[in-house]
Amino acid sequence: QVQFVESGGGLVQPGGSLRLSCAASGFTFSNYAMRWYRQAPGKEREVIAHIGSAGGSTNYADSVKGRFTISRDNAKSTVYLQMNSLKPEDTAVYYCHAAAFRSWGQGTQVTVSS
């Protein structure tokens, strides 16, 4: 079955960095574009980054553009999110997903606070 396992979250001070990872399984990873989403308390889940199946095409939400970088390793079926210059408003649960599938992972909590 399709699975997404996110990791790498934690507590970080404003201005700090984190690198999230998402291991995917149950499908041919290299055939699918991938996205990172986040959901802050009391808010809807939003897409923040997108990467094409080969990794050559990326797009970002305005809120993270210039601070976050999405990448992927198709040999490892893993997608990454490098997050720099973190702000308190980046606090959320972060998820990876491929639009073709219904299942979601548990997400990884990112908390930005001093």
C-alpha positions, -999 to 999 in steps of 0.1 A, spaced: 0 0 0 10 36 -5 28 51 24 44 84 33 66 87 63 77 122 73 106 129 97 130 157 107 107 180 125 113 196 159 116 227 180 138 254 165 145 291 173 134 318 149 160 322 121 170 285 124 169 257 99 155 222 96 156 196 70 125 174 66 125 140 49 97 120 35 102 83 26 75 71 1 67 35 -7 41 14 -25 43 31 -58 69 40 -85 82 71 -69 101 84 -99 69 86 -119 51 111 -97 54 148 -88 56 154 -51 44 182 -28 50 194 7 20 206 26 16 221 61 -13 226 85 -11 251 113 -35 249 143 -70 261 133 -61 265 97 -66 244 65 -38 223 50 -19 243 24 5 233 -3 39 250 1 62 233 -24 60 212 -55 86 192 -74 83 174 -107 89 137 -111 124 142 -124 132 170 -100 139 196 -126 107 217 -119 99 233 -86 73 258 -73 68 274 -40 41 293 -21 49 329 -17 51 325 21 81 302 18 97 313 -15 134 321 -10 136 303 24 125 267 16 140 243 -10 123 211 -21 144 183 -36 141 146 -42 162 114 -45 144 90 -68 169 62 -60 158 65 -23 122 73 -30 126 103 -7 116 139 -10 132 166 12 124 201 24 152 223 35 138 251 56 159 281 64 153 314 81 124 299 100 97 321 114 71 315 142 44 315 115 60 284 100 49 264 130 27 236 117 25 199 109 43 192 76 32 165 52 44 151 19 20 137 -7 15 127 -43 -18 140 -57 -27 107 -73 -31 89 -40 -57 92 -12 -35 81 18 -15 106 39 13 101 64 12 112 100 32 143 93 61 158 113 57 187 137 77 218 133 76 244 160 95 277 157 97 295 190 122 312 212 
